[in-house]
């Protein structure tokens, strides 16, 4: 079988990605699968790496693969993006905050499901990239802001969904405080070699409930504090 990276037929490559990567990773929500078929992922990939749009890997947005992984300036693997959107389950009346806009692709997926999306990006080059990509996609209900996402946007909350598009050692309380009742925060939490996709839900009376759904590894988001390491 010809590698996806060498395929020039984007529609066939997109179909193969959905059937061979996404479905097999327990992404079975028909609305999410329809979104993946509808939103053109290749339009959010830098031209130099467009042939990799549907490959099961992180895609660098700035610099080399090694630099992008260290700095977190990359697109997550398609199956990870899809499963996080499925776990977040945004609804047409909900307001969403994303931390780590990157190229704007995940924000585009969320914007098709939610009423409004604000996506934060600390890197000015990626802010410009995400804005341009989302504008070309014709999405009017998503806003890209340059900001340190580790603090969220307390003045704009509460949010029904908060998604961290990258990994953190732990979820800061300041973000949990910005969840609405019934709101969900989706993040990849932990340390290498194994992290856990985590969904934290704000309950009306019981505070917060936490579910760890699946294992993966993802590049770090910048400026999120790590817990102190134990020393003898």
Secondary structure, 3 states (H helix, E strand, C coil): CCCHHHCCCHHHHHHHHHHHHHHHHCCCCHHHHHHHHHCCHHHHCCHHHHHHCCCCCCEECCCCHHHHHHHCCEECCHHHHHHHHHHHCCCCCCEEEEECCCCCHHHHHHHHHCCEEEEEECCHHHHHHHHHHHHHCCCCCEEEEECCHHHCCCCCCCEEEEEEEEEECCCCHHHHCCEEEEEEEEEEEEECCEEEEEEEEEECCCEEEEEEEEEECCCECCCCCCCCCCCC
